[in-house]
Amino acid sequence: DVTVGACVITGLLVNLLVTPGRTVSVITQSSTVVALALTFGLLVRGRLEAGIGLGLFAIWVEAHSLIALEGMVGGSLILFPVLVMAVGLLTGGRGALWMAGASTLTVVVATALGHVVVDGPARDLGWEVYLLSIAVVCMFSAAAAIQLGIRAFRRATAAAQASERRVSDLIRHAPDGVVALDARGHILSSNPVADRLLGSKES
């Protein structure tokens, strides 16, 4: 809905204006708001894959900026398993695994930048390693779950198609005439025996 999207974007803009922050934080938040606005525009125009991809990328970048500026906290790390699942649903199981691996590396880089370049808050190294370990396990677990789900869906689809082919073959080779009718009594399909009996072609 256009109204809901406009309200969300307006809320983000207001939050950006009233929340004090560093220059880097303001830049990253502004970029995120612009990217989300573009995402909303793409979704409204029906370009779903492009819109979802841009939105996920904007959230991914913002999560890294939060880690660099505020340190490694559970609130920002919990976004990554969700992003991995979203990418997996959008691109498939391999995309989820790539996202999990790439995010593991980039989170470490963002944390290092926060300590060295951005001069982020001092954090206990043991605590950060603990949080990163949890995030990595969650990301790869989410990626594995997506991959298993996709494989199960493909197996179920293949089984359904095989069952449909078997039923179709049985009807086609049945010794009796078989006809499928719609609500008005029009013939939708028929097997060869019914075609011969009715003197019609299979539809």
Salt bridges, closest charged atoms under 4 A:
GLU128 OE2 - HIS115 NE2 3.31
ASP182 OD2 - HIS186 ND1 3.56
GLU202 OE1 - ARG172 NH1 3.54
